[in-house]
Each structure stands twice: as structure tokens, then as C-alpha cells.
Amino acid sequence: MGEYKRPTTAIEFEQNFAQKKPLMNDTEAYYESSRCLYCYDAPCVQACPTGIDIPLFIKQINTKNTVGAAKTIFDSNWLGNACGKICPTGVLCEGACVYNHQDVPPLQIGRLQNYATDKAIAEKRNLFHAGSDNGKKIAMVGAGPASIAAACELRTLGYAVDIFEAKDKPTGLTVYGIAPYKITNEEVLNELAFLQDQLGFVIHYNHPITSTKDLEENYDAIFLGVGLGPTAELNLKGEDKQGVVGAVEFIEELRMQHHKISVPDKVIVIGGGNTAMDAASESARMGANETILAYRRDKSDMGAYDFEYELAVGSGVTSLFNVQPLEIMGNGKANGVKFIKTVTENGRLRTVEGSEFIVACDMVIKATGQAKLADFLRDIDGLELDSKKRIIVNTANYQTTNPKYFAGGDAVNGGAEVVNAAYHGKMAAKGIHEWITDNG
């Protein structure tokens, strides 16, 4: 039996998906902030992709200036509230904390960041305002983190911003693709509303863009925050059987439906990245009796962070390493996966002849990366992609090889953290402003 009972109500779902970084109360925040050493070289700031002045906002919390702390955070990272919860702080700011060298727990920077920004959002503090209208209009494709950050920055500079989103909710993977124990839908949408109310950018939902020709005619610049596509195909025999799903699609359905979806007794998750860890942990928390993580290489070769793997194991997930899937078994419906054992020799992976075996299951989740939106992007004149179908940009201003287009987020880096997308968006907005200013 699994460690979690199947949730059948909203309350049971919340219990199974209790927040990894619960919100601090005032006393916790005061005592935690008092631990900061205010290092002169602030390694935590250097480790933050958006360069938040962490010692400053912690000092502001400690002196009960939480509004000032929130502004310090948002000034550097427009998605500061979400990032306080979902950033891999253990390998970023908290991983750089000097306390790690003293056998002392690092400062809980993420939770302090979330504490300050959550207060500002809950109290509806007016921290920002749109700049004077400069008569210029910017279009954005996709309402993910990069686009939201770019929109906020551009509005402070006086640009009108229209975001076109194919789905009916904003913020891309932040609301559709992050495990529910990291952040709730309500928190994500509250932050978006907080920013939108003050800065006034417009989001057109259920509005997919299939061609950008009209946007080119009606807007002064276009930002591409399109992210990535659906889960990539494994090209396995039996992949089309019932009960075989992509991890991205599985996580999205879980985020939208919560306890209303059903996970069967035995689940196999194929993959070794952070998305695989989330899908496996979520399957276990949804009451699967057995969840098996299957990866074709050794544990040390996994792309996932160690803490993500440990979280999955702590949820009751078991692992199979050095196994490569050959076929998904079943008559119409998946009932098992045929694997073959692998070994690594001189850095190259090879299969072991005659080592095939079958593991029974009721569901297969493919966590094998996401397809790129190359077909859509290739329709844009002059827009160049690299060999991995990522948009090529000038990293000084995030301008593409078509000067009217700028881009950021997963479509540029191939899949990274929300905080990286937020940085891309902010820098792209500055690049757009400089380009339009220079070109009249």
C-alpha cells in the first residue's frame, strides 16, 4: 500500500499536498530575519538569477518594514511571490548562504521572500504605477512568467501591452505545471491580479496565435514567451495505448482538477528530470499503491535536483535505474512496460543483450522532455533557431535575429526555472525600450 490515502475531497487533497514552504507568521519571520549576517559580498545575491538585494529585504523585514521589503523584491523580480515558493533555493540563494559552511541551517530566504510579498498582496499595497503613455504598443505571445515580467516592466515605461494566451488562465507553467505542494493556484493568481491591477496590462485569454503577421502590422514590437510544447514522444511501440500520458499533461490536469482526477494503483514514471520527480511524487500523493520511477542511466546521472528526488522517495516512490523502455505492453490499455537493462562504458550507454524484463502497471507517465514549437517559430521571417530548436537571442537585450521580435523563458533556454524566465522578461523589456527609443 502507498503512504497516502486517495483524496476524495478538497480538504484531503490539501492534506496530501501540504505546502513544502508554508507561509511564516510574524514571529517566525522576525526571528528568522534576525539570523542574517548581512555579508559584505552577499553570496546569496550573486546566486539569485534576478539579483534581488536579499540582505536589504531581510533587514527591512527585521525592522518591520515589510512593505519596503516587498518592493525591494518586486523591483528585481516581478514574480517575487511565486519564486519565493517555487525557486530551488537550496541550489540558489540558500545554497550560497555562508551558514552552510558552519554546520548551521541556511537562512530561509525563500520563505522570508514569500512572507513579505504575500503581505503586500493580501493588503493590496500600491507599490507600482504605469508610466505616462508613450503611444507605443507591444504584443506578447503567451502569458507565461517571461511575458508577465516583460509586461510589468514595459508598463512602468509607458507602453501599452497586450498579451495573447491560448489557455484560459495566465502564468504558463507557474499555474499549469508546478506541483501543488510547491504553490497553490490561488497564490499564483493572486500575485498576477496584484500586478495587473496596478500596472494595467491586458491579457486576451483563449486567444491562440497561429500567425504573427497581424501583430507585426499593429504593434511596435513583439515578445515571444511561448514556452515549450507538449511532452515529447518516446517513439515506443504501444505509446498510443490508453493509460499512457505525458507528465506535463498529467500535472496540468492535476493542477486544474485536484481531487477530481483518479490515479490507478500502479504507476510507472519514465524519466530522470525534475518534472519526472514531480509526476512521481504527485502520483504517490494521489493514492497510487505503487509508483516506480524508471530511468535509463544511473542515479548520479539524473537531471533532477537531489532534493527533488528525495522528496519523491519520501512520498513513497521507488526507483529503477539503468533500465531503458522498449515497449508499452497491453491490449488497448497499458498494463506494463518492457525494459532492457543498460550499462555505461566509457561514457556511452549501451543495452545488455538478453536482459529484457516486464514491469506490470496500470498507468505510464512519460517525463521525457517537451517538444519545441519549431513549426510556429519557423513561420516568422528572419527568426533563427539553434540546433535544439531554441530561439537564438542576443543575451544583452533578448532581441532575436528578427529585430522586431524579442524572446525569453523556456523557448530560449530549452526549459529552466520560473526565476530565469522572470529575468529574461525584465531584460527583454529593457531591450525593447532601448530599441524603440533608438529607432524612433
C-alpha positions as CSV (number, residue, x, y, z in Angstrom):
1,M,0.0,0.0,0.0
2,G,1.1,3.6,-0.7
3,E,1.7,6.1,2.1
4,Y,-1.1,8.3,1.0
5,K,-4.9,7.7,1.0
6,R,-6.7,8.6,-2.2
7,P,-8.1,12.2,-1.8
8,T,-11.8,12.4,-2.5
9,T,-12.4,16.0,-1.1
10,A,-10.6,19.3,-1.4
11,I,-9.5,19.1,2.3
12,E,-8.0,15.6,1.7
13,F,-6.2,16.9,-1.4
14,E,-4.8,19.8,0.6
15,Q,-3.6,17.5,3.3
16,N,-1.8,15.2,0.8
17,F,-0.3,18.2,-1.0
18,A,0.7,20.2,2.1
19,Q,2.9,23.2,1.2
20,K,6.7,22.5,1.2
21,K,7.3,26.1,2.2
22,P,4.4,27.1,4.4
23,L,3.8,30.8,5.0
24,M,5.7,32.2,8.0
25,N,3.9,34.1,10.7
26,D,5.2,37.5,12.0
27,T,7.1,35.9,14.9
28,E,8.8,33.3,12.7
29,A,9.7,36.0,10.1
30,Y,11.2,38.3,12.8
31,Y,13.4,35.6,14.4
32,E,14.5,34.1,11.1
33,S,15.4,37.6,9.7
34,S,17.4,38.3,12.8
35,R,19.8,35.5,11.8
36,C,21.1,37.3,8.7
37,L,24.7,38.2,8.9
38,Y,24.4,40.9,6.1
39,C,27.5,39.6,4.4
40,Y,29.6,42.3,2.7
41,D,29.9,40.2,-0.5
42,A,26.3,38.8,-0.2
43,P,26.8,35.4,-2.0
44,C,23.1,34.9,-1.8
45,V,22.6,37.9,-4.2
46,Q,25.2,36.6,-6.6
47,A,23.3,33.2,-6.7
48,C,19.9,34.8,-7.5
49,P,19.3,34.9,-11.2
50,T,17.3,38.2,-10.8
51,G,19.8,39.8,-8.4
52,I,17.4,40.6,-5.6
53,D,19.1,42.6,-2.8
54,I,18.5,39.9,-0.2
55,P,20.3,41.4,2.8
56,L,18.3,44.6,2.3
57,F,14.8,43.0,2.2
58,I,15.7,40.8,5.2
59,K,16.8,43.9,7.1
60,Q,13.5,45.5,6.1
61,I,11.5,42.6,7.4
62,N,13.5,42.6,10.7
63,T,12.7,46.3,11.2
64,K,9.1,45.6,10.4
65,N,9.1,47.4,7.1
66,T,7.5,44.6,5.2
67,V,6.1,46.9,2.5
68,G,9.6,48.1,1.8
69,A,10.8,44.5,1.7
70,A,8.1,43.6,-0.8
71,K,9.1,46.5,-3.1
72,T,12.7,45.6,-2.9
73,I,11.9,42.1,-4.1
74,F,9.4,43.1,-6.8
75,D,11.8,45.7,-8.1
76,S,14.2,42.9,-9.1
77,N,11.7,40.1,-9.7
78,W,8.2,40.8,-10.9
79,L,7.2,37.2,-9.8
80,G,8.8,37.5,-6.4
81,N,6.0,35.9,-4.5
82,A,5.8,32.8,-6.7
83,C,9.6,32.5,-6.8
84,G,9.8,32.6,-3.0
85,K,8.0,29.3,-3.0
86,I,8.9,27.5,-6.2
87,C,12.6,28.5,-6.7
88,P,15.1,25.7,-6.0
89,T,16.5,27.9,-3.2
90,G,18.7,25.1,-1.9
91,V,20.8,25.4,-5.0
92,L,20.5,29.1,-5.5
93,C,20.3,31.8,-2.7
94,E,20.1,29.4,0.3
95,G,22.7,27.1,-1.2
96,A,25.1,30.1,-1.3
97,C,24.4,31.2,2.3
98,V,27.6,31.3,4.4
99,Y,25.8,29.3,7.2
100,N,26.3,26.2,5.0
101,H,30.0,26.4,5.9
102,Q,29.3,26.4,9.6
103,D,27.1,23.4,10.0
104,V,24.2,25.8,10.7
105,P,20.9,25.7,8.7
106,P,21.0,28.3,5.9
107,L,18.7,31.3,6.2
108,Q,15.2,30.5,4.9
109,I,15.4,33.2,2.2
110,G,12.6,31.8,0.1
111,R,10.1,31.7,2.9
112,L,11.1,35.3,4.0
113,Q,10.7,36.5,0.4
114,N,7.2,34.9,0.3
115,Y,6.3,36.3,3.7
116,A,7.0,39.9,2.6
117,T,5.4,39.7,-0.8
118,D,2.4,37.8,0.4
119,K,1.6,40.5,3.0
120,A,1.8,43.2,0.3
121,I,-0.5,41.2,-2.0
122,A,-3.0,40.4,0.9
123,E,-3.1,44.1,2.0
124,K,-3.4,45.3,-1.7
125,R,-0.4,47.6,-1.3
126,N,0.1,50.0,-4.2
127,L,3.8,49.6,-4.9
128,F,3.8,50.5,-8.6
129,H,2.1,52.5,-11.2
130,A,2.1,52.6,-15.0
131,G,4.3,55.2,-16.7
132,S,2.9,58.0,-18.8
133,D,1.5,56.7,-22.1
134,N,4.2,56.9,-24.8
135,G,2.0,55.9,-27.7
136,K,3.8,52.6,-28.3
137,K,2.2,49.2,-28.2
138,I,3.8,45.8,-27.5
139,A,2.3,42.4,-28.2
140,M,3.2,39.3,-26.3
141,V,2.6,35.7,-27.3
142,G,1.9,33.5,-24.3
143,A,1.1,34.6,-20.7
144,G,3.9,32.7,-19.0
145,P,6.4,34.1,-16.4
146,A,8.7,35.8,-19.0
147,S,5.8,37.6,-20.6
148,I,4.3,38.7,-17.3
149,A,7.7,40.1,-16.2
150,A,8.2,41.9,-19.5
151,A,4.7,43.3,-19.4
152,C,5.1,44.7,-15.9
153,E,8.4,46.4,-16.8
154,L,7.1,47.8,-20.0
155,R,4.0,49.3,-18.3
156,T,6.3,51.2,-15.9
157,L,7.9,52.7,-19.0
158,G,4.5,53.8,-20.5
159,Y,4.0,51.1,-23.2
160,A,0.5,49.6,-23.9
161,V,0.8,45.8,-23.6
162,D,-1.5,43.1,-25.0
163,I,-0.8,39.5,-24.0
164,F,-2.3,36.8,-26.1
165,E,-2.8,33.5,-24.3
166,A,-4.1,30.3,-25.8
167,K,-5.5,28.9,-22.5
168,D,-8.0,30.3,-20.0
169,K,-5.5,31.0,-17.2
170,P,-2.3,33.0,-17.0
171,T,1.3,32.4,-16.0
172,G,2.0,29.3,-18.0
173,L,3.8,26.6,-16.1
174,T,3.5,28.5,-12.8
175,V,-0.2,27.6,-12.7
176,Y,-0.3,24.7,-15.1
177,G,3.0,22.8,-14.5
178,I,4.2,23.3,-10.9
179,A,3.4,20.6,-8.3
180,P,0.6,21.6,-6.0
181,Y,2.8,21.1,-2.9
182,K,5.0,23.9,-4.1
183,I,2.4,26.6,-4.7
184,T,-1.4,26.8,-4.9
185,N,-3.4,28.1,-7.8
186,E,-4.8,30.8,-5.6
187,E,-1.4,32.1,-4.7
188,V,-0.3,32.3,-8.4
189,L,-3.5,34.0,-9.5
190,N,-3.4,36.5,-6.6
191,E,0.0,37.7,-7.5
192,L,-1.0,38.1,-11.1
193,A,-4.1,40.1,-10.1
194,F,-1.9,42.2,-7.7
195,L,0.4,43.2,-10.6
196,Q,-2.3,43.6,-13.2
197,D,-4.5,45.8,-11.0
198,Q,-1.6,48.3,-10.5
199,L,0.0,48.2,-14.0
200,G,-2.9,47.6,-16.3
201,F,-1.5,45.2,-18.9
202,V,-4.2,43.3,-20.9
203,I,-4.4,39.5,-21.2
204,H,-6.6,38.1,-24.0
205,Y,-7.4,34.5,-22.9
206,N,-8.4,31.6,-25.2
207,H,-6.7,33.5,-28.0
208,P,-4.1,31.3,-29.6
209,I,-1.8,33.0,-32.2
210,T,-1.2,30.9,-35.3
211,S,0.4,33.6,-37.3
212,T,2.2,36.8,-36.1
213,K,1.6,38.8,-39.4
214,D,-1.3,40.8,-37.9
215,L,0.8,41.5,-34.8
216,E,3.6,42.9,-36.9
217,E,1.3,45.4,-38.5
218,N,-0.4,46.6,-35.3
219,Y,2.4,46.6,-32.7
220,D,5.8,48.3,-32.4
221,A,7.5,45.1,-31.1
222,I,6.6,41.5,-30.3
223,F,7.7,39.4,-27.3
224,L,7.7,35.6,-27.7
225,G,7.0,34.0,-24.4
226,V,5.7,30.8,-25.9
227,G,7.4,28.3,-23.7
228,L,7.6,24.7,-24.8
229,G,5.0,22.3,-26.4
230,P,3.5,19.0,-25.2
231,T,5.5,16.1,-23.8
232,A,7.9,14.8,-26.4
233,E,7.2,11.4,-28.0
234,L,9.3,8.4,-27.0
235,N,8.6,6.6,-30.3
236,L,7.9,3.4,-28.4
237,K,5.7,0.6,-29.6
238,G,2.4,0.8,-27.6
239,E,2.9,4.5,-26.8
240,D,-0.6,5.2,-28.1
241,K,-2.3,2.9,-25.6
242,Q,-4.9,4.1,-23.1
243,G,-3.3,4.9,-19.8
244,V,-0.1,6.4,-21.3
245,V,0.1,10.2,-20.6
246,G,2.7,12.9,-20.8
247,A,4.0,14.3,-17.5
248,V,3.2,17.9,-18.5
249,E,-0.3,17.0,-19.4
250,F,-0.7,14.9,-16.2
251,I,0.5,17.7,-13.9
252,E,-1.7,20.3,-15.7
253,E,-4.8,18.1,-15.2
254,L,-3.9,17.6,-11.6
255,R,-3.4,21.4,-11.0
256,M,-6.8,22.1,-12.6
257,Q,-8.9,19.2,-11.3
258,H,-7.3,18.4,-7.9
259,H,-9.1,15.5,-6.2
260,K,-11.5,15.1,-9.1
261,I,-8.9,13.1,-11.1
262,S,-8.2,9.4,-10.4
263,V,-4.8,7.8,-10.4
264,P,-4.7,3.9,-10.6
265,D,-2.9,1.5,-8.3
266,K,0.4,1.1,-10.0
267,V,2.2,3.9,-11.9
268,I,5.4,3.9,-13.8
269,V,7.1,7.3,-14.5
270,I,9.7,7.3,-17.2
271,G,12.4,10.0,-16.9
272,G,15.1,11.4,-14.6
273,G,14.4,15.2,-14.6
274,N,12.6,17.4,-12.1
275,T,9.3,17.0,-14.0
276,A,9.6,13.2,-13.5
277,M,10.1,13.7,-9.8
278,D,7.1,15.9,-9.6
279,A,4.9,13.5,-11.6
280,A,6.1,10.5,-9.4
281,S,5.5,12.3,-6.2
282,E,2.1,13.6,-7.3
283,S,1.1,10.0,-8.3
284,A,2.0,8.7,-4.9
285,R,0.2,11.6,-3.1
286,M,-2.9,10.9,-5.2
287,G,-3.1,7.4,-3.6
288,A,-1.3,5.1,-6.0
289,N,-0.3,1.9,-4.2
290,E,3.0,1.8,-6.0
291,T,4.8,4.4,-8.0
292,I,8.0,3.4,-9.8
293,L,10.5,5.9,-11.3
294,A,12.3,4.4,-14.2
295,Y,15.5,6.0,-15.6
296,R,17.8,4.7,-18.3
297,R,21.0,5.8,-16.6
298,D,22.5,5.7,-13.1
299,K,21.0,7.8,-10.3
300,S,24.1,10.1,-10.3
301,D,23.3,11.0,-14.0
302,M,19.8,12.2,-13.3
303,G,19.0,15.8,-14.3
304,A,16.8,16.3,-11.3
305,Y,17.9,18.1,-8.2
306,D,18.8,15.8,-5.3
307,F,16.2,17.4,-3.1
308,E,13.5,16.7,-5.7
309,Y,14.5,13.0,-5.8
310,E,14.5,12.8,-2.0
311,L,11.0,14.4,-1.9
312,A,9.7,11.8,-4.3
313,V,11.3,9.0,-2.3
314,G,9.8,10.5,0.8
315,S,6.4,10.3,-0.8
316,G,6.8,6.6,-1.3
317,V,8.2,6.4,-4.8
318,T,10.6,3.5,-5.6
319,S,13.2,3.6,-8.4
320,L,14.6,1.5,-11.2
321,F,17.9,2.7,-12.6
322,N,19.8,1.6,-15.7
323,V,16.7,0.5,-17.5
324,Q,15.6,1.6,-20.9
325,P,11.9,1.2,-22.0
326,L,11.4,-1.0,-25.1
327,E,7.7,-1.3,-25.4
328,I,4.5,-0.5,-23.6
329,M,2.5,-3.6,-23.1
330,G,-1.2,-4.2,-23.1
331,N,-4.2,-4.9,-25.3
332,G,-5.5,-1.4,-26.0
333,K,-4.8,-0.4,-22.4
334,A,-1.3,-0.2,-20.9
335,N,-0.7,-3.0,-18.4
336,G,3.1,-3.0,-18.3
337,V,6.4,-1.8,-19.7
338,K,9.1,-3.9,-21.2
339,F,12.5,-2.7,-20.2
340,I,16.1,-3.7,-21.0
341,K,19.0,-3.2,-18.6
342,T,21.7,-0.7,-19.5
343,V,25.3,-0.1,-18.6
344,T,27.6,2.9,-19.2
345,E,31.0,2.2,-20.7
346,N,33.5,5.0,-21.5
347,G,30.7,7.5,-21.1
348,R,28.5,5.7,-23.6
349,L,25.2,4.0,-22.7
350,R,24.6,0.5,-24.1
351,T,21.9,-2.1,-23.5
352,V,22.6,-5.6,-22.1
353,E,21.6,-8.2,-24.5
354,G,19.1,-10.7,-23.2
355,S,18.2,-8.7,-20.1
356,E,14.7,-7.7,-21.0
357,F,12.0,-7.8,-18.3
358,I,8.5,-6.6,-17.9
359,V,7.1,-4.5,-15.0
360,A,3.3,-4.5,-14.6
361,C,1.5,-1.2,-14.2
362,D,-1.9,0.5,-14.8
363,M,-0.6,3.8,-16.0
364,V,2.6,5.1,-17.7
365,I,3.7,8.7,-17.3
366,K,6.3,9.9,-19.9
367,A,8.5,12.6,-18.3
368,T,10.9,12.8,-21.2
369,G,11.1,16.5,-22.0
370,Q,8.8,18.7,-24.1
371,A,8.6,19.3,-27.8
372,K,9.7,22.6,-29.2
373,L,7.3,24.9,-31.1
374,A,9.6,24.9,-34.1
375,D,6.8,24.9,-36.7
376,F,5.2,28.0,-35.3
377,L,8.5,29.8,-34.9
378,R,9.8,29.0,-38.4
379,D,6.9,30.9,-39.9
380,I,8.4,34.1,-38.5
381,D,10.6,35.8,-41.1
382,G,14.2,36.0,-40.2
383,L,13.8,34.3,-36.8
384,E,16.7,31.8,-36.3
385,L,16.6,28.8,-34.1
386,D,19.6,26.8,-32.8
387,S,20.3,23.1,-33.4
388,K,18.0,22.3,-30.4
389,K,15.1,24.4,-31.9
390,R,15.6,27.2,-29.3
391,I,15.1,30.8,-30.2
392,I,18.5,32.5,-30.7
393,V,18.7,35.8,-28.9
394,N,21.3,38.4,-28.0
395,T,21.6,37.8,-24.2
396,A,22.4,41.5,-23.7
397,N,18.8,42.5,-24.6
398,Y,17.0,39.3,-25.6
399,Q,16.4,40.5,-29.2
400,T,16.1,37.8,-31.8
401,T,17.6,37.7,-35.3
402,N,14.4,39.5,-36.5
403,P,14.8,42.9,-34.8
404,K,11.1,43.4,-34.1
405,Y,11.0,40.3,-32.0
406,F,12.3,39.7,-28.5
407,A,12.0,36.4,-26.6
408,G,12.6,34.8,-23.2
409,G,11.8,31.8,-21.0
410,D,11.8,28.2,-22.0
411,A,11.6,28.9,-25.7
412,V,15.1,30.4,-25.3
413,N,16.8,28.3,-22.7
414,G,15.0,25.0,-23.5
415,G,13.5,24.7,-20.1
416,A,14.7,26.2,-16.8
417,E,13.2,27.8,-13.7
418,V,10.5,30.4,-13.4
419,V,13.1,32.8,-11.9
420,N,15.1,32.6,-15.1
421,A,12.1,33.4,-17.2
422,A,11.3,36.4,-15.0
423,Y,14.8,37.7,-15.5
424,H,14.6,37.2,-19.3
425,G,11.3,39.1,-19.4
426,K,12.7,42.0,-17.5
427,M,15.8,42.3,-19.6
428,A,13.8,41.9,-22.8
429,A,11.6,44.8,-21.8
430,K,14.6,47.0,-21.3
431,G,15.9,45.8,-24.6
432,I,12.6,46.7,-26.3
433,H,12.6,50.1,-24.7
434,E,16.2,50.8,-25.9
435,W,15.5,49.5,-29.4
436,I,12.3,51.6,-29.9
437,T,13.9,54.6,-28.4
438,D,16.9,54.3,-30.7
439,N,14.7,53.7,-33.8
440,G,12.2,56.4,-33.1
